[in-house]
Structures are given as structure tokens and as C-alpha cells.
């Protein structure tokens, strides 16, 4: 699942929307019992909302899909993304996508299109694709994708969910599912965090949290509360306005966070590059064992949230191609595939270049998370029939984006190391000035103004010098990181211009 979901999480309980018990019918029980992350998208409802009509989401959705930016086909009505993530280390164990469509599909043509292989798993047609996904035709109108492409795991998943084995999602994910399936919330993201956080780990982290400084809260009480966190949700309701809500659930009442919960959540999201500026205007509240934040989402904030709803590219493309048949000539297939690939990479690069402005990115850490995301998007683009030189270009670009990511992440790490080793010594100083004395007046007082002296002790002077040199170090590392990223973008632009000329000449077509 997308890494920023580890911080963003899940959703909304108090949004009034009409009930729809038939939503996600036949899909819920396909989710393995050990899932701890869940995204539910009612695409039909989201893209049929008043705000969607006003913002022309449907047209943009098709354009984004055609350009390779989105993997959500225009006729998908309901989508579930589930996964098992190692939340402590931020690594995915497995990921699953389910997509319900308005028309029937046949997965038999998918392997040919993507250079994969046809298979039959647990009585279902399946295609194993080169990008480590299996695409499975569960029903004529329901398709799924599973990664990693471990055939035994896919077989066990299908068989276990074909039968009523008693396996169910965790109580927290079932709770999140109810909002989408019963209340009707169009977009729900949830993460089960129960048992993840230890009180000792929280205690060690507390001194680093500026939002809790001078709060007067008992460290022991805060550690115990956060150690009992159950999960987090983010939900979006789309009517005349876009409304978002975040809820964090605990074992006990989070009343002690009533005043500091909002800045604490903002600090955590910001440190992970997952912050949405709209949240700064949202209203906090506490009810029972839940801390809430609720408010309006701007157009840019909504786009930011929607951008994390990534489907496996292979699933989106497979769904599209499974509905069609026929073949182009070898030459035209190479040209069409290469043009589409180049257009997709160019669109992704343009979108990434605008991120700092559109998403109000303020730190290198915030920006780095997007560079990794877009590198993965490029890596997952369809490869079949694409010109080898263009594939090398795409691989080089994703590599350069990862170099930029590491450079930006390195700013904070290098600054921390250098400032941690920075222990300047000062022996203090004294200064004197002004005044003179030249004899006495008639009343015995000295003539002239009084002199003065000032001194700073060694300890205080050392603290001041450390602060000054720490600021210099951080400035040096920021400058170095910015220069490195700028050079990488120049290299990307040069490579893009060069490959465009080569492809245009080779195929006598515009790229």
C-alpha cells in the first residue's frame, strides 16, 4: 500500500449520506483475514457527485487514465485495495486490489498484451505479469490483482475466500468497512494499528515532539494513551462541498489530547511528507475513545488525497485490454506503445514538477516521498512493444528520481549527524566600555559618566555558539541538497529532449 497511508489513515463517522447496503457486494469476503490496511472507493458515487460535475472529474479521470497517470478505468464502479504491511519498517507483505466494472471482461488476452503467461488458479483464469502481479478473473465483472506473484499464495487466497472458513477482517477494518458499505461514504482509508506501538517507544519519542513541549501533560499518561492506539481512518464525502474527516481510535479516552491532538497529528503528518494544508483549518473534537478532525477539503487537498489511491497499473491496463481484441501490425504496435509510454512519463514528470507548488511542500522530507511514488509509477508503466531505447530512458529517469529522493532525505540525516557531533567550546567573554573619571566635584562625586562591563559565562557562550553553528550546518545541507536536486532535473530534461528527438526520427511521428 502507499507508504503515506501509514500516517494518513482513516475516516469519518458522522457524515450523513444515504445508505447503500449493496455496495461492495461479493467483494468484502475476498479480503484476507490478516489485512491491516484497507481502501474503499465507490467510484460511481464519487465521480457522480455535484463537486465532481463542477470540477469535471469524470473527464479528467478518463484523460488521466489515457495518459497513464491513473490506473482506474473509467467504467470501474467499486474498488477495494487491501494489504498486509509491516508497519514498523514500512514494507509491504502483500497487496490486493479488487475492481468491479459495469461490463464483462475476459482476462485471456492480458498475458499477450503484457508479455506475461496464462494460468488457471483455483478454477479461475489468471495472467502472471512481469511486474510481479497476478491478474485474476474472479467473475465476469470482477477482477483482482495480487502481488507478489506467488502462485501458492494466490491459490490459498482464492480458495480460502471461496469457502466460509470463518476468517474475517480485523474488528477495526470491519468497523471502517461499515462506513463505506452501510453509511455510504464514497472514499474510506483505514489502518489497523492495534498492538503496533509500545509505551516505551512512545516515551523515547516524546522529547522530540515540539507539539507537546510545554503542554504540561504527564509523559507517562501520554505514552500509555498512544500505546493503546487502535487505528486511524480518513474519510471523504462528496456533495456540494468536499468534506474530510480523520479519526484516531484509542483503548481509552483521548481527552488529554483535546488541546494538543491537532498540532500533534499535524507534526507527525508533516514529518512524513503526508500533510495536507487544509487540515490546519479543521476542527478537533473528542468523543468516547476517539479523537476527530473534520473540515473542508480544497481542490488541491482533494487531489492530494486522491493521488494516494493508487491501483496496480497492471490491473487498470489489464481491465482495459481484456475488453478488446485484435492486433496492430508490429510496426504500428511499437509506435503506439512507445508514444503512450513517452506521454505517460512526460505527464508524470510534469505533475511531479508542480508538486511543491500545488501541494505547498515546505520541507525536503515532504518532497522526497513524492519522488519515490512517481519513480514507482514510471516503473509500473506497460512495457510490451515499447522501443528498447525508450525503456532505458524510463529506467534512467526513475533511477534519477530515486537519486533525488535520497538526496532530499539525506539533508535531514546529514544535518542530524553533523549537528549531533557539533560541540563548539567557548570560554565566554567580557566587555567594558564608556565612562571616565577626572577628579571630584565640590560634593566629592566623580566627574564624567559611569563605565560599564558585561560578561557571558563559558556554558552560556557555548550554547549560543552551538545554536549558531547548528543553523549554519542546516543551511549548508539544504543548499547542497537543493543544488543536487536541481542538477538531477537538468539531467532529466536533457535526457527527455534527446530521446524525443530519437523517437520522432525513428518512427516519423510526433512524440
Secondary structure as UniProt FT lines:
FT   TURN            3..4
FT   HELIX           5..8
FT   STRAND          10..11
FT   TURN            21..27
FT   HELIX           28..30
FT   TURN            33..34
FT   STRAND          37..42
FT   HELIX           43..46
FT   TURN            47..48
FT   HELIX           50..55
FT   HELIX           57..66
FT   TURN            67..68
FT   TURN            74..75
FT   STRAND          76..86
FT   TURN            87..90
FT   STRAND          91..101
FT   HELIX           107..109
FT   HELIX           110..114
FT   STRAND          117..121
FT   TURN            122..123
FT   STRAND          124..129
FT   TURN            130..132
FT   STRAND          133..139
FT   TURN            140..141
FT   STRAND          142..147
FT   HELIX           151..162
FT   TURN            163..164
FT   HELIX           171..178
FT   HELIX           179..183
FT   STRAND          187..192
FT   TURN            194..196
FT   HELIX           199..206
FT   TURN            207..208
FT   HELIX           210..212
FT   TURN            213..214
FT   HELIX           219..227
FT   STRAND          229..238
FT   STRAND          242..250
FT   HELIX           255..257
FT   TURN            258..260
FT   HELIX           261..271
FT   TURN            272..273
FT   HELIX           277..281
FT   STRAND          283..287
FT   TURN            288..289
FT   STRAND          290..296
FT   HELIX           299..307
FT   HELIX           313..321
FT   TURN            322..323
FT   HELIX           330..358
FT   TURN            359..360
FT   HELIX           364..379
FT   TURN            384..385
FT   HELIX           388..421
FT   STRAND          429..433
FT   TURN            442..443
FT   STRAND          452..456
FT   HELIX           458..507
//
